[in-house]
Amino acid sequence: MYMIITSSPNADGLTAACGRAALEGIRSAGGETELIDISAAKLEPCRICGNGWGTCRNTAACVAGDILADLQAKFRGAEGVMLITPVYWGQPSERMKYFLDRFRRCEAFNKDGSAASGKQVDLIAAAGGSGNGTATCLAEMELWCRHVGAIPRERIGVTRFNREAVLPAITDAAARLVKGAYFKNL
Ligand SMILES: Cc1cc2nc3c(=O)[nH]c(=O)nc-3n(C[C@H](O)[C@H](O)[C@H](O)COP(=O)(O)O)c2cc1C
């Protein structure tokens, strides 16, 4: 299963268009896929328990009973992942950050190994405004990959200026994620 995570409340927005492009690519290559839009899901921000390090550091589980545990399990089972976020303030959306922050706290020191360890991940930032901050948004997600042991593949910035050209590139990246093309030696 290839997991696509999107994080925009805009059903007709650029992020949603990227999600559709990713779905199309995975399916065209014969992959099974699930698209999870976390923008409307029950997903809390980190509570920053204890003295800053909560119990998640030792248990690999968050005390908040929301969809994070499910996302951790799905990530562990995924053959590849595409993270697609709108660019807000030059960063991933707050929703995506909730996920990234808490997943990292649970998985970075997981005694059984990170659920993201060795996973190939495509990073996509959808910047619908000026396009400023696309690179910093992608850099933040790339750093996250390092912390959780994931392997970043594509870093794709899509703006309202280049969307016609870049949406097909997302479809292509998704298909290559399934085929293992271009990144065979990772
Ligand atoms: C709070 C907020 C901050 C934003 N910051 C940026 C930004 O830094 N750079 C940019 O190009 N667009 C910015 N935008 C525009 C979004 O990237 C734009 O709405 C984009 O299309 C989001 O994807 P969507 O179409 O799925 O909503 C911002 C939008 C919001 C709501």
PDBQT file of the ligand as one rigid body, heavy atoms in Angstrom, charges set to zero:
ROOT
HETATM    1  C1  LIG A 201      -2.001  30.994   6.634  1.00  0.00    +0.000 C 
HETATM    2  C2  LIG A 201      -1.549  30.942   5.211  1.00  0.00    +0.000 A 
HETATM    3  C3  LIG A 201      -0.225  31.182   4.921  1.00  0.00    +0.000 A 
HETATM    4  C4  LIG A 201       0.230  31.128   3.591  1.00  0.00    +0.000 A 
HETATM    5  N1  LIG A 201       1.567  31.306   3.329  1.00  0.00    +0.000 NA
HETATM    6  C5  LIG A 201       1.998  31.186   2.054  1.00  0.00    +0.000 A 
HETATM    7  C6  LIG A 201       3.382  31.290   1.751  1.00  0.00    +0.000 A 
HETATM    8  O1  LIG A 201       4.230  31.448   2.611  1.00  0.00    +0.000 OA
HETATM    9  N2  LIG A 201       3.758  31.199   0.437  1.00  0.00    +0.000 N 
HETATM   10  C7  LIG A 201       2.843  30.995  -0.555  1.00  0.00    +0.000 A 
HETATM   11  O2  LIG A 201       3.230  30.924  -1.720  1.00  0.00    +0.000 OA
HETATM   12  N3  LIG A 201       1.534  30.855  -0.292  1.00  0.00    +0.000 NA
HETATM   13  C8  LIG A 201       1.097  30.951   0.983  1.00  0.00    +0.000 A 
HETATM   14  N4  LIG A 201      -0.222  30.784   1.259  1.00  0.00    +0.000 N 
HETATM   15  C9  LIG A 201      -1.114  30.426   0.182  1.00  0.00    +0.000 C 
HETATM   16  C10 LIG A 201      -1.279  28.927   0.167  1.00  0.00    +0.000 C 
HETATM   17  O3  LIG A 201      -0.079  28.267  -0.122  1.00  0.00    +0.000 OA
HETATM   18  C11 LIG A 201      -2.323  28.625  -0.858  1.00  0.00    +0.000 C 
HETATM   19  O4  LIG A 201      -3.572  28.888  -0.290  1.00  0.00    +0.000 OA
HETATM   20  C12 LIG A 201      -2.208  27.243  -1.394  1.00  0.00    +0.000 C 
HETATM   21  O5  LIG A 201      -2.991  27.160  -2.547  1.00  0.00    +0.000 OA
HETATM   22  C13 LIG A 201      -2.616  26.247  -0.358  1.00  0.00    +0.000 C 
HETATM   23  O6  LIG A 201      -3.125  25.119  -0.912  1.00  0.00    +0.000 OA
HETATM   24  P1  LIG A 201      -4.657  24.929  -1.128  1.00  0.00    +0.000 P 
HETATM   25  O7  LIG A 201      -4.942  25.478  -2.485  1.00  0.00    +0.000 OA
HETATM   26  O8  LIG A 201      -4.748  23.462  -1.026  1.00  0.00    +0.000 OA
HETATM   27  O9  LIG A 201      -5.350  25.653  -0.048  1.00  0.00    +0.000 OA
HETATM   28  C14 LIG A 201      -0.681  30.843   2.557  1.00  0.00    +0.000 A 
HETATM   29  C15 LIG A 201      -2.025  30.607   2.870  1.00  0.00    +0.000 A 
HETATM   30  C16 LIG A 201      -2.449  30.637   4.166  1.00  0.00    +0.000 A 
HETATM   31  C17 LIG A 201      -3.890  30.324   4.473  1.00  0.00    +0.000 C 
ENDROOT
TORSDOF 0
